[in-house]
């Protein structure tokens, strides 16, 4: 039976688990991260992990929940919704999200390994997963559905439009294949311009 912990000990161990989880999940992924590795810095038995989190997936989700609000403020509120022009909003969203992915290893991991988010969703209580109403993905889906329905965007399925945007966001992950590094920013800028123009109808 795991030992009882004081409130101070629980706070310390929880902070260590979050810090360690952030490092391990972003470098080696959810599946390859073991309880032993997560618990090692805490100095207590791996069986005590379940005093703090129901599963590795629960720890992963907690990390996402901690960051989702700030990410949403930067890429949705500060970019996508910062203009009335749909085309400009998409352009700003793509630039802001690429910047976020370059600076935020956990969200970059989710972009390149979506199966990990699916694993989190499968293992957790649906109510817990639904605790991310302000996530960037939810906000983006709502924006696209609304603007498509009112004729501001191409008449494609929202999931298809999101897929197109995700394709753009994946480009920096393969930048070494684009030739001269000096041209990378220009290539990305032009791609974003073309995609935003192609998805959004010009405001008259």
C-alpha positions in Angstrom: 0.0 0.0 0.0 1.5 3.4 -1.0 2.4 5.6 2.0 0.4 8.6 3.1 1.8 11.9 2.0 1.5 15.3 3.6 0.1 18.2 1.6 3.6 19.6 1.2 5.0 16.3 0.0 2.1 15.9 -2.5 2.7 19.3 -3.9 6.4 18.6 -4.3 6.0 15.2 -5.9 3.2 16.5 -8.2 5.5 19.3 -9.4 8.3 16.9 -10.0 6.0 14.5 -12.0 4.8 17.4 -14.1 8.3 18.6 -14.8 9.6 15.1 -15.5 6.6 14.2 -17.6 7.1 17.4 -19.7 10.7 16.4 -20.5 10.0 12.7 -21.2 6.8 13.0 -23.1 8.3 15.6 -25.4 11.5 13.7 -26.0 10.5 10.0 -26.1 6.7 10.0 -26.2 3.9 8.7 -24.1 4.3 5.0 -24.9 8.0 4.8 -24.3 7.9 6.7 -21.0 7.8 4.3 -18.0 6.5 4.8 -14.5 10.0 4.1 -13.2 11.3 7.0 -15.3 8.5 9.4 -14.2 8.9 8.5 -10.5 12.8 8.4 -10.3 13.3 12.1 -9.5 10.7 11.9 -6.6 12.6 9.3 -4.6 9.5 7.3 -3.9 8.3 3.9 -5.2 6.7 3.8 -8.6 3.5 2.3 -7.1 3.0 5.7 -5.5 2.4 7.2 -8.9 -1.3 6.3 -8.7 -1.6 8.5 -5.6 -1.1 11.5 -7.8 -2.4 10.5 -11.3 -4.7 7.7 -12.5 -2.5 6.9 -15.4 0.3 8.3 -17.6 -2.4 9.6 -19.9 -3.9 11.6 -17.0 -0.5 13.2 -16.4 -0.2 14.0 -20.1 -3.6 15.6 -20.1 -2.8 17.7 -17.0 0.2 19.1 -18.8 -1.9 20.0 -21.8 -4.6 21.6 -19.6 -2.0 23.7 -17.9 -0.8 25.1 -21.3 -3.9 25.1 -23.4 -5.3 28.4 -22.1 -2.1 30.3 -22.9 -1.7 28.6 -26.3 -5.3 29.6 -27.1 -4.7 33.2 -26.1 -1.7 33.4 -28.4 -2.8 31.5 -31.5 -6.6 32.0 -31.4 -7.4 35.2 -29.5 -4.2 37.0 -30.4 -4.1 35.9 -34.1 -7.1 34.1 -35.6 -9.7 36.3 -33.9 -7.6 39.5 -34.0 -9.1 40.7 -37.3 -12.5 40.6 -39.0 -10.9 39.5 -42.3 -11.0 35.7 -42.6 -8.1 35.5 -44.9 -5.9 37.6 -42.7 -7.1 35.7 -39.6 -6.0 32.4 -41.2 -2.7 34.0 -42.2 -2.0 35.2 -38.6 -3.1 31.9 -37.1 -0.7 29.9 -39.2 2.2 32.2 -38.4 1.4 32.3 -34.7 1.0 28.5 -34.5 4.3 27.8 -36.3 5.9 30.1 -33.8 4.2 28.3 -30.9 5.3 24.9 -32.2 8.9 26.1 -32.5 8.8 27.2 -28.9 6.5 24.7 -27.2 7.8 21.1 -27.3 4.7 19.5 -25.9 2.4 21.0 -28.5 5.0 20.2 -31.3 4.9 16.6 -30.1 1.1 16.5 -30.4 1.3 17.9 -33.9 3.8 15.3 -35.1 2.3 12.4 -33.1 -1.5 12.8 -33.0 -1.8 9.2 -32.0 -0.7 10.2 -28.5 -3.7 12.6 -28.1 -5.9 9.8 -29.3 -4.4 7.5 -26.6 -5.1 10.1 -24.0 -8.7 10.4 -25.1 -9.2 6.6 -25.1 -7.9 6.1 -21.6 -9.6 8.9 -19.8 -13.1 9.7 -18.6 -14.9 11.6 -21.3 -15.8 14.3 -18.8 -12.1 14.9 -18.1 -11.3 15.1 -21.8 -14.2 17.6 -22.2 -12.5 19.8 -19.6 -10.6 21.4 -22.5 -13.3 23.6 -24.0 -10.9 26.4 -24.6 -8.3 24.3 -26.4 -6.9 25.7 -29.7 -8.3 22.7 -31.6 -11.8 23.3 -30.3 -11.7 27.0 -31.0 -10.3 26.5 -34.5 -13.0 24.0 -35.4 -15.7 26.3 -34.2 -14.2 29.2 -36.2 -14.0 27.2 -39.4 -17.5 25.8 -39.1 -19.0 29.3 -38.4 -17.1 31.0 -41.2 -17.7 28.2 -43.7 -21.5 28.3 -43.0 -21.7 32.0 -43.5 -19.8 31.8 -46.8 -16.5 33.3 -45.8 -14.6 30.1 -46.5 -14.6 27.4 -49.2 -17.4 24.9 -49.1 -15.4 22.0 -47.9 -15.9 19.8 -44.8 -14.4 21.5 -41.7 -12.2 18.5 -41.1 -10.7 18.9 -44.6 -10.0 22.6 -44.0 -8.3 21.8 -40.7 -6.3 19.1 -42.5 -5.1 21.6 -45.0 -4.0 23.9 -42.2 -2.2 21.0 -40.4 -0.3 20.3 -43.6 1.1 23.8 -43.6 2.1 23.4 -39.9 4.0 20.2 -40.7 6.2 21.9 -43.3 8.7 23.3 -40.7 9.3 19.8 -39.4 10.8 18.9 -42.7 12.6 22.1 -43.5 15.9 20.4 -44.2 14.3 19.0 -47.4 13.4 22.4 -48.7 16.9 23.2 -50.0 18.7 26.5 -49.2 17.9 27.4 -45.5 18.0 31.1 -46.5 14.9 30.5 -48.5 12.9 28.7 -45.9 11.1 31.8 -44.4 10.2 33.0 -47.9 8.9 29.5 -48.9 6.7 29.3 -45.7 5.4 32.9 -46.1 4.4 32.2 -49.7 2.8 28.9 -48.8 0.8 30.5 -46.0 -0.3 33.3 -48.3 -1.5 30.8 -51.0 -3.3 28.6 -48.5 -5.0 31.5 -46.7 -6.1 33.0 -50.0 -7.3 29.6 -51.3 -9.4 28.8 -48.2 -10.9 32.2 -47.5 -13.1 34.2 -49.8 -11.9 37.8 -50.1 -13.9 40.3 -48.2 -15.6 42.8 -50.5 
